[in-house]
Amino acid sequence: MTTESDDARSALRIAIAGALSLAVAMGIGRFAFTPLMPIMLQEGLLDIAAASWLASANYLGYLVGALLCTFQPALWARWSWPTLPSSTMVKVGLTLTCALTAAMAIDITAAWPGLRFITGITTAIGFVYTSTWCLAHLARLHRPTAGGIVYMGPGIGIACSGLLASVMVQVAWPASWGWIAFGVLALIITVLVWPVFRHDDGLQKTSVAHAVTDSGGTQTEKATLVIAYGLAGFGYIITATFLPVMARAALPGSVWLDLFWPLLGIAVACGALLASRIPARIDQRRLLLGCYLMQSLGVVIVNWVPTLTGFAIGSVLVGLPFTAITFFAMQLGRQLHPQSAPAIIGLLSGAFAFGQIIGPPVAAAMLARASNHATGFAWAIDVAAISLLLGAGLYGWMIKRFSAVSTTPATK
């Protein structure tokens, strides 16, 4: 018989393992490219247009991976393949992310889009199944709000990758060494969390027949949530992808240039921790509305105040709600579609990835048409901020149109 303190320790262990898993999958697998991009640009390995498409290749892979997670039960059943446990899928995603990140050190530029595409697939698998496994176990332990700690992971990964890249710049490391360093760091973290993801005890098996069918909420509610979450993907990605480049263009020669990205990562981790302290009874739609408004302000402030202070405030306002948005959206999705957590989490992640795919090419197109990079980025940032405001409006409509969703956590 377990005691309250035993459950608390188990929940903390699960949450920390989940955070470290997402630090690999998201903070390194997806976002290590951002702090390394200026180095690659300086070395002449990429230009802005190529960097945009390389980012989009990763996001396209993430979309494909998220959709595979969404429809995996039905596809596997059709082909009579055995369904792997969520814990095993986490390990597969993390292992491949480590290898593919290090493989970016290969000096074959034609291979980079393919590597980033496949990395996107593996990071989606890592994200979806880490979220599924951790949130289900935390719900079983009656500690669903501890899921906020899980979503500190991307912020931790972003901060570590940003600080490491800053050191690389100071010691004049080539980008290839940076990719190897990130691959090794991801491997060390993977080894640390491996023992925690060892079983799926107490988790109910997903019913294939109900993997993508209706249950808790109406189809309109789910569709609105998916669209709003997709707008969040587009709304933040231009700033998140090009922040170091924009800072270098606006503040040439500043000693603080390499610290805006780590600052954003620290804000991401702090925002997730704060989200874990918010009572589960509060309507996630209201929390999401507030997060979108905060992030839209953070996105445009670098236009309004293109100074050291403006970039610092913008980094914090973009970062604080980043994974809080993910945490609240995943909780809301599981409440609206309780039969299959991987299906709804995969669908939401796919919508988010679709928004991210569009972002970098939009920025590249505006840069190509603008008289200078500063003007092009300003146009793209304004469009991104508007998309976040639209997303906030959708949550406002959901609050008026639909009754509050039950806060009883799904355990599947």
C-alpha positions as CSV (number, residue, x, y, z in Angstrom):
1,M,0.0,0.0,0.0
2,T,1.5,3.3,-1.1
3,T,1.3,6.4,1.1
4,E,0.7,10.0,0.1
5,S,4.4,10.8,0.3
6,D,5.2,7.8,-1.9
7,D,2.8,9.0,-4.5
8,A,4.3,12.5,-4.3
9,R,7.8,11.2,-4.8
10,S,6.7,9.0,-7.7
11,A,4.9,11.9,-9.3
12,L,7.9,14.1,-9.0
13,R,10.2,11.4,-10.5
14,I,7.8,11.0,-13.4
15,A,7.5,14.7,-14.0
16,I,11.3,15.3,-13.9
17,A,11.9,12.4,-16.3
18,G,9.3,13.8,-18.6
19,A,10.9,17.2,-18.5
20,L,14.3,15.8,-19.4
21,S,12.8,13.7,-22.2
22,L,11.2,16.8,-23.7
23,A,14.4,18.7,-23.2
24,V,16.0,16.2,-25.7
25,A,13.0,15.9,-28.1
26,M,12.1,19.6,-28.2
27,G,14.8,21.7,-26.7
28,I,17.6,19.9,-28.6
29,G,16.0,17.9,-31.4
30,R,14.0,20.7,-32.7
31,F,15.5,24.0,-31.4
32,A,19.3,23.4,-31.3
33,F,19.2,24.6,-34.9
34,T,18.2,28.2,-33.8
35,P,21.3,29.1,-31.8
36,L,23.5,27.2,-34.3
37,M,22.0,29.1,-37.3
38,P,24.1,32.3,-36.9
39,I,27.3,30.2,-36.8
40,M,26.2,28.3,-40.0
41,L,25.3,31.6,-41.7
42,Q,28.7,33.1,-40.7
43,E,30.5,30.0,-42.1
44,G,28.6,30.4,-45.4
45,L,26.9,27.0,-45.0
46,L,23.5,28.6,-45.3
47,D,21.7,31.8,-46.3
48,I,18.5,33.0,-44.7
49,A,16.3,31.4,-47.4
50,A,18.0,28.0,-47.0
51,A,17.8,28.3,-43.2
52,S,14.1,29.0,-43.5
53,W,13.5,25.9,-45.6
54,L,15.7,23.8,-43.4
55,A,13.6,24.8,-40.4
56,S,10.4,24.0,-42.4
57,A,11.8,20.6,-43.3
58,N,12.0,19.8,-39.5
59,Y,8.5,21.2,-38.9
60,L,7.1,19.1,-41.8
61,G,8.7,16.0,-40.3
62,Y,7.1,17.0,-37.0
63,L,3.7,17.2,-38.7
64,V,4.2,13.8,-40.3
65,G,5.3,12.3,-37.0
66,A,2.3,13.8,-35.1
67,L,-0.1,12.5,-37.7
68,L,1.4,9.0,-37.5
69,C,0.9,9.1,-33.7
70,T,-2.7,10.2,-34.3
71,F,-3.6,7.4,-36.6
72,Q,-1.1,4.8,-35.4
73,P,-3.6,2.5,-33.6
74,A,-5.9,2.2,-36.7
75,L,-3.0,1.8,-39.1
76,W,-1.2,-0.8,-36.9
77,A,-4.5,-2.8,-36.5
78,R,-5.1,-2.8,-40.3
79,W,-1.6,-4.3,-40.9
80,S,-1.8,-6.6,-37.9
81,W,1.3,-5.0,-36.3
82,P,1.8,-5.2,-32.6
83,T,1.2,-1.8,-30.8
84,L,4.3,-0.8,-28.8
85,P,3.8,0.6,-25.3
86,S,4.1,4.3,-24.8
87,S,7.3,3.9,-22.8
88,T,9.0,2.0,-25.6
89,M,7.9,4.7,-28.1
90,V,9.5,7.3,-25.9
91,K,12.8,5.4,-25.9
92,V,12.7,5.0,-29.7
93,G,12.1,8.7,-30.2
94,L,14.9,9.8,-27.9
95,T,17.4,7.3,-29.3
96,L,16.8,8.4,-32.9
97,T,16.9,12.1,-31.9
98,C,20.3,11.7,-30.4
99,A,21.7,10.0,-33.5
100,L,20.1,12.3,-36.0
101,T,21.2,15.5,-34.1
102,A,24.8,14.3,-34.2
103,A,24.5,13.3,-37.9
104,M,24.0,17.0,-38.8
105,A,27.7,17.4,-38.3
106,I,28.2,15.5,-41.6
107,D,29.4,18.0,-44.2
108,I,26.9,17.0,-46.9
109,T,24.5,19.9,-47.3
110,A,22.2,18.0,-49.6
111,A,21.5,15.5,-46.7
112,W,20.6,18.2,-44.2
113,P,16.9,18.7,-45.2
114,G,16.4,14.9,-45.0
115,L,18.0,14.7,-41.6
116,R,16.0,17.6,-40.2
117,F,12.8,16.1,-41.7
118,I,13.4,12.7,-40.0
119,T,14.4,14.4,-36.8
120,G,11.1,16.1,-36.9
121,I,9.3,12.8,-37.0
122,T,11.3,11.4,-34.1
123,T,10.8,14.5,-32.0
124,A,7.1,14.3,-32.6
125,I,7.1,10.7,-31.4
126,G,9.1,11.7,-28.3
127,F,6.8,14.6,-27.5
128,V,3.5,12.8,-28.0
129,Y,4.4,9.6,-26.1
130,T,6.2,11.4,-23.3
131,S,3.1,13.6,-22.9
132,T,0.8,10.5,-23.0
133,W,2.9,8.4,-20.6
134,C,3.6,11.1,-18.1
135,L,0.2,12.8,-18.0
136,A,-1.5,9.4,-17.7
137,H,0.7,8.3,-14.8
138,L,0.3,11.7,-13.0
139,A,-3.5,11.5,-13.4
140,R,-3.4,8.0,-11.9
141,L,-1.5,9.4,-9.0
142,H,-4.1,12.3,-8.7
143,R,-1.5,14.9,-9.4
144,P,-2.4,16.2,-12.9
145,T,-1.0,19.7,-12.3
146,A,2.5,18.2,-11.9
147,G,2.3,17.9,-15.7
148,G,3.4,21.5,-15.8
149,I,6.8,20.4,-14.6
150,V,7.0,18.0,-17.6
151,Y,6.6,20.9,-20.0
152,M,9.6,22.7,-18.4
153,G,11.6,20.4,-20.6
154,P,11.7,22.4,-23.8
155,G,12.7,25.5,-21.9
156,I,15.5,23.6,-20.2
157,G,16.7,22.3,-23.5
158,I,16.4,25.7,-25.2
159,A,18.4,27.4,-22.4
160,C,21.1,24.8,-22.3
161,S,21.5,24.8,-26.1
162,G,21.6,28.6,-26.2
163,L,24.2,28.8,-23.5
164,L,26.3,26.1,-25.0
165,A,26.1,27.8,-28.4
166,S,27.2,31.1,-26.8
167,V,30.3,29.3,-25.5
168,M,30.9,27.9,-29.0
169,V,30.8,31.4,-30.5
170,Q,33.3,32.6,-27.9
171,V,35.8,29.8,-28.6
172,A,35.1,29.8,-32.4
173,W,33.8,26.3,-32.6
174,P,32.6,25.3,-36.1
175,A,28.9,24.4,-36.4
176,S,29.8,20.7,-37.0
177,W,31.3,20.5,-33.5
178,G,28.2,22.1,-32.1
179,W,25.9,19.4,-33.6
180,I,28.1,16.7,-32.2
181,A,28.1,18.4,-28.8
182,F,24.3,18.6,-28.8
183,G,24.0,14.9,-29.8
184,V,26.3,13.9,-27.0
185,L,24.3,16.0,-24.5
186,A,21.0,14.5,-25.7
187,L,22.5,11.0,-25.3
188,I,23.6,11.7,-21.7
189,I,20.1,12.9,-20.8
190,T,18.5,9.9,-22.5
191,V,20.6,7.5,-20.5
192,L,19.6,9.3,-17.3
193,V,15.8,9.0,-17.9
194,W,15.9,5.5,-19.5
195,P,15.1,3.6,-16.3
196,V,12.0,5.7,-15.5
197,F,10.2,4.8,-18.8
198,R,10.2,1.1,-18.1
199,H,6.6,0.1,-18.0
200,D,3.0,1.1,-18.8
201,D,1.5,-0.4,-15.6
202,G,-1.9,1.0,-14.8
203,L,-2.5,2.6,-18.2
204,Q,-5.6,1.4,-20.1
205,K,-5.0,0.2,-23.6
206,T,-6.4,2.4,-26.3
207,S,-9.4,1.0,-28.1
208,V,-8.6,1.1,-31.8
209,A,-12.3,1.6,-32.7
210,H,-12.3,4.8,-30.7
211,A,-8.8,6.1,-31.5
212,V,-10.1,9.0,-33.5
213,T,-13.8,9.1,-32.8
214,D,-15.9,11.4,-30.7
215,S,-16.3,11.2,-27.0
216,G,-16.1,14.0,-24.4
217,G,-16.5,17.2,-26.3
218,T,-18.4,18.0,-29.5
219,Q,-16.6,17.9,-32.8
220,T,-16.9,21.7,-33.1
221,E,-15.1,22.2,-29.7
222,K,-12.3,19.8,-30.8
223,A,-12.0,21.4,-34.2
224,T,-11.8,24.9,-32.7
225,L,-9.2,23.8,-30.2
226,V,-7.1,22.3,-33.0
227,I,-7.3,25.4,-35.2
228,A,-6.5,27.7,-32.3
229,Y,-3.5,25.5,-31.3
230,G,-2.3,25.6,-34.9
231,L,-2.4,29.4,-34.9
232,A,-0.1,29.3,-31.8
233,G,2.3,27.3,-33.9
234,F,2.5,30.0,-36.5
235,G,2.3,32.8,-34.1
236,Y,5.5,32.2,-32.2
237,I,7.7,30.4,-34.7
238,I,9.1,33.4,-36.6
239,T,10.4,34.9,-33.4
240,A,11.5,31.6,-32.0
241,T,13.4,30.7,-35.2
242,F,15.0,34.0,-36.1
243,L,15.4,35.7,-32.7
244,P,19.3,35.4,-32.7
245,V,19.5,36.7,-36.3
246,M,17.1,39.6,-35.6
247,A,19.0,40.6,-32.5
248,R,22.3,40.6,-34.4
249,A,20.7,42.8,-37.1
250,A,19.2,45.3,-34.7
251,L,22.1,45.3,-32.1
252,P,25.4,44.7,-34.1
253,G,28.3,44.2,-31.8
254,S,26.4,43.9,-28.6
255,V,27.9,41.6,-26.0
256,W,24.4,40.4,-25.0
257,L,23.4,39.0,-28.5
258,D,23.9,35.3,-27.5
259,L,21.8,35.6,-24.3
260,F,18.4,36.3,-25.8
261,W,17.8,32.7,-26.8
262,P,18.8,31.2,-23.4
263,L,16.7,33.9,-21.7
264,L,13.7,32.7,-23.8
265,G,14.4,29.1,-22.7
266,I,14.6,30.1,-19.0
267,A,11.3,31.9,-19.4
268,V,9.8,28.8,-21.1
269,A,10.8,26.7,-18.1
270,C,9.6,29.2,-15.5
271,G,6.2,29.5,-17.4
272,A,5.8,25.7,-17.2
273,L,6.6,25.7,-13.5
274,L,4.1,28.4,-12.9
275,A,1.5,26.5,-14.9
276,S,2.0,23.5,-12.6
277,R,0.9,25.7,-9.6
278,I,-2.4,26.7,-11.2
279,P,-5.4,24.7,-9.7
280,A,-6.8,22.1,-12.1
281,R,-10.4,23.5,-11.6
282,I,-9.7,26.7,-13.6
283,D,-11.0,26.6,-17.1
284,Q,-8.0,26.0,-19.4
285,R,-9.7,28.0,-22.2
286,R,-9.4,31.2,-20.1
287,L,-5.8,30.3,-19.3
288,L,-5.1,29.8,-23.0
289,L,-6.7,33.1,-23.9
290,G,-4.4,34.9,-21.5
291,C,-1.3,33.1,-22.7
292,Y,-2.0,33.9,-26.4
293,L,-2.4,37.6,-25.5
294,M,0.9,37.6,-23.6
295,Q,2.7,35.9,-26.4
296,S,1.3,38.2,-29.1
297,L,2.7,41.1,-27.0
298,G,6.0,39.5,-26.8
299,V,6.2,38.8,-30.5
300,V,5.5,42.5,-31.5
301,I,7.5,44.2,-28.8
302,V,10.8,43.5,-30.7
303,N,9.3,45.7,-33.5
304,W,8.1,48.4,-31.1
305,V,11.3,48.5,-29.0
306,P,14.2,47.1,-31.1
307,T,16.7,47.6,-28.2
308,L,18.4,45.5,-25.6
309,T,15.5,46.0,-23.3
310,G,12.9,45.3,-26.0
311,F,14.5,42.0,-27.0
312,A,14.9,40.9,-23.4
313,I,11.2,41.7,-22.6
314,G,10.1,40.1,-25.8
315,S,12.1,36.9,-25.1
316,V,10.4,36.7,-21.7
317,L,6.9,37.3,-22.9
318,V,7.2,34.8,-25.8
319,G,8.8,32.2,-23.5
320,L,6.7,32.3,-20.4
321,P,3.4,31.1,-22.1
322,F,5.2,28.8,-24.6
323,T,4.9,25.4,-23.0
324,A,2.1,26.6,-20.7
325,I,0.1,26.8,-23.8
326,T,1.1,23.3,-24.7
327,F,0.3,22.0,-21.2
328,F,-3.2,23.6,-21.0
329,A,-4.0,22.6,-24.6
330,M,-3.0,19.0,-24.0
331,Q,-5.1,18.9,-20.8
332,L,-8.1,20.4,-22.6
333,G,-7.7,18.0,-25.5
334,R,-7.6,14.9,-23.2
335,Q,-10.7,16.1,-21.4
336,L,-12.5,16.6,-24.8
337,H,-11.3,13.3,-26.2
338,P,-10.7,10.9,-23.3
339,Q,-10.7,7.6,-25.2
340,S,-7.3,8.1,-26.8
341,A,-4.8,10.5,-25.5
342,P,-2.2,9.7,-28.2
343,A,-4.8,10.5,-30.9
344,I,-5.8,13.9,-29.7
345,I,-2.3,14.9,-28.6
346,G,-1.0,13.8,-32.0
347,L,-3.7,15.8,-33.8
348,L,-3.0,18.9,-31.8
349,S,0.7,18.5,-32.4
350,G,0.1,18.1,-36.1
351,A,-1.9,21.4,-36.2
352,F,0.9,23.1,-34.3
353,A,3.5,21.7,-36.7
354,F,1.5,22.9,-39.7
355,G,1.5,26.4,-38.3
356,Q,5.2,26.2,-37.8
357,I,5.8,24.9,-41.3
358,I,4.2,28.0,-42.8
359,G,6.1,30.5,-40.5
360,P,9.7,30.4,-41.8
361,P,8.7,30.5,-45.6
362,V,6.4,33.4,-44.8
363,A,9.3,35.2,-43.2
364,A,11.6,34.3,-46.1
365,A,9.1,35.6,-48.7
366,M,8.7,38.9,-46.8
367,L,12.4,39.3,-46.5
368,A,12.8,38.7,-50.2
369,R,10.2,41.5,-50.9
370,A,11.4,44.0,-48.3
371,S,14.0,46.7,-48.9
372,N,16.0,45.3,-45.9
373,H,15.9,42.4,-43.4
374,A,14.6,44.6,-40.6
375,T,11.5,45.6,-42.6
376,G,10.9,42.0,-43.7
377,F,11.1,40.7,-40.2
378,A,8.8,43.5,-39.0
379,W,6.1,42.5,-41.6
380,A,6.4,38.8,-40.6
381,I,6.2,39.5,-36.9
382,D,3.1,41.6,-37.3
383,V,1.4,38.8,-39.2
384,A,2.5,36.3,-36.5
385,A,1.0,38.6,-33.7
386,I,-2.3,38.8,-35.6
387,S,-2.5,35.0,-35.7
388,L,-2.1,34.8,-32.0
389,L,-4.8,37.4,-31.5
390,L,-7.1,35.3,-33.7
391,G,-6.3,32.2,-31.6
392,A,-7.2,34.2,-28.4
393,G,-10.5,35.2,-30.0
394,L,-11.3,31.5,-30.7
395,Y,-10.9,30.7,-27.0
396,G,-13.1,33.6,-26.1
397,W,-15.7,32.2,-28.5
398,M,-15.4,28.7,-27.0
399,I,-16.0,30.1,-23.5
400,K,-19.2,31.9,-24.6
401,R,-20.4,29.1,-26.9
402,F,-19.7,25.9,-24.8
403,S,-20.1,25.1,-21.1
404,A,-17.0,24.5,-19.0
405,V,-15.2,21.2,-19.7
406,S,-15.1,18.8,-16.8
407,T,-11.8,19.1,-14.9
408,T,-11.8,15.4,-14.1
409,P,-8.5,14.2,-15.6
410,A,-8.6,11.5,-18.2
411,T,-6.5,8.5,-17.3
412,K,-5.9,6.9,-20.6
